[in-house]
Amino acid sequence: MAARGEAGKALGTGLFFSFLGGFFSFLILFFISPPLAKLALKFAPFEYFAIAIFSLTMIASVSTGSTVKGAYKRNSRCNPFYCRHGTH
């Protein structure tokens, strides 16, 4: 659209639908989180273990190359809890 001279229209449409999606997601999260929290408080060790195994399986399945490296790969620049390069 920018090549046709409609960059403002494309930007406005993108901004509008981005806001709409964010607002819709907020509403869903607002109404779903209280029952979900009540359910999560009932979890036993078995459920936590199952979630951990499921999460590692999903990470390994979407990673490219070695699945072990995909499951344990860290960001080469910064760890969220410790940054060696001073950028955070």
N, C-alpha and C positions, 0 to 999 in steps of 0.2 A: 504494500500500500504506500510505503514511503516513496518508491520509485514513481508512482502515479501522482504524487503530490498530496497524498492523504495521510501523512504521518500523524497529524494532530488527531484525526479521527481514530486511527489505529491505537494511538496512545490512550486516548480517552476511553475507548472500548475496553482495552486491556485493563486500565485502572478500575473501571466500573465493575467488570466481572471478577477482578481480583478481590475487590472489596466485598462483592456479593458472596463469593466463595468463602472468604474469611469470616464473614458474619454468619453464614449458614453453618460453618464448622463450629463457631463459637456457641451457637444455639444448641447444636447437637451435643457438644461436650458439656454444656451447662446442665442439660437435662439427663444425660446418661451418666455423668460422673458420680452423683450420690448413690444410685443403686449399685454401680460398679464397685465403689469403695466398700459398701456393705458386704458385697460378695467377696472382695479381696481380703477383708478382715477374717473371713472364715477359712482361709487357706491353711492347710496343714503342710508339714514338710514334703509330703509326696507331691502336692501341687506345685510347690516352689521348684522342686527337682524337675518335674515335667516341663515347667516353663523354661528352665535353664537349658535343658536338652533340646527343646523345640527351638529356642533362640539360636543356639549354636548350630543346629541343623540348617536353619534358614540362612544364617550368615555363610556357612560353608557351601550351601547350594547356589547362592548367587555370586560367590566370589569366583574370579577367574584364576586359572593356574592351580596351585596347590591349595587344597581345602584346609589344610592345617594352617598355612600362612594366612588364608582368608579369615579364619576364625580368630587368629591371634595377632593380626597385623595392626600396628599402631601407625598413626600419622607420623611421617618422617620429620616434620618440622616441630610440632608441639603436641604434647599431651594435654588434655583439658585441665588436669590438676597440677601440672608442672610444666613450665615452658623453659627450655634451655636457651632459647634465642632472644629472650627479652621482648617479644612482640606483644605479650599480653600484660 
